[in-house]
Amino acid sequence: MDSRSAPTVSRARVGKAVVIVGAGILLATAVALHTGVAAFLWAHRWVQSVLLGVPSLALLAAGLRHSSEANRLSAERNRLSSELDEQRNQHLRAIGAGLADPVAEGNYSRLRGRLGQAVAVTEGKNSWGADVRIADVSEARVVTLFRPCTPGAHAWSQQVRCGDLAITEGQGGRLSLDVRSRHGQPANLGEITDWAERNRQGGAPEFPRGPVACRAVYTRQGTSDVRQLVIYAASDGSGLYLLQTDDGAQFQGNGKDVSKRFLGVQVDLLADGFQRTEFGPTGTGGLFVR
């Protein structure tokens, strides 16, 4: 039964009951006025009271029946509404499953089991370099790729939607990711070497910069490209050094560590076609640069 028709049916039933009761009262009154019953009624007033109360009782009974019927219909309407809501939700879930990107779902499942692993990443004809790792795969089907700090370059992360990746698996099970489109901008994470360090508070204390201990300039033939590496000695006599590159990257440590970082950055520059055109160590002890 359609729950919207319940009020109309109930009103019709109550109206019918009222008509029947009213007709009964009129018939009884007519009989009483035209027979010897009238004298009896006038002699026994309590009978009049009873008769006058009958219509009220009849209407009350009809009202109770109506209330019971209305409650039943209301419960039925609530049950049907609940069933319809559940059917609608099932249809919506089915539609959502049909609209889900099968590529994104497949990539999501594969990447979830590779957290922390290194992957080879390309974007068109360009490579993202070595040691790129799968840092996170969110429920929103977005993977975060992370590359730790390297000599001369800050650590960074970049997000990509799972549906915007083409994944292949090479020998040894290592994954290769081809990025069709990035999600957002890359995040500069400074000089961290592990993804867990990204939320560390504060940073290294400010380096007590002293005199220049070494300076090297690199140029690329046929271009105006110039790169510069500068090593500063600490002014507090601690024996520490600070290496700074043109892009603002900094690395500090003892003479051995800073020298190794300096030589690593220099190798990258030479591999990119630069030549060292100036080199000026100041003779400060503790460095191992040539």
Secondary structure, 3 states (H helix, E strand, C coil): CCHHHHHHHHHHHHHHHHHHHHHHHHHHHHHHHCCCHHHHHHHCHHHHHHHHHHHHHHHHHHHHHHHHHHHHHHHHHHHHHHHHHHHHHHHHHHHHHHHCCHHHHHHHHHHHCCCCCEEEEEECCEECCCCEEEEEECCCCEEEEEECCECCECEEEEEEEHHHEEEEECHHHCEEEEECCCEEEEEEEECCCCHHHHHCCCCCCCCCEEEEEEEEEEEECCCCCEEEEEEEEECCCCCCEEEEECCCCEEEECHHHHHHHHHHHHHHHHHCCEEEEEECCCCCCCCCCC
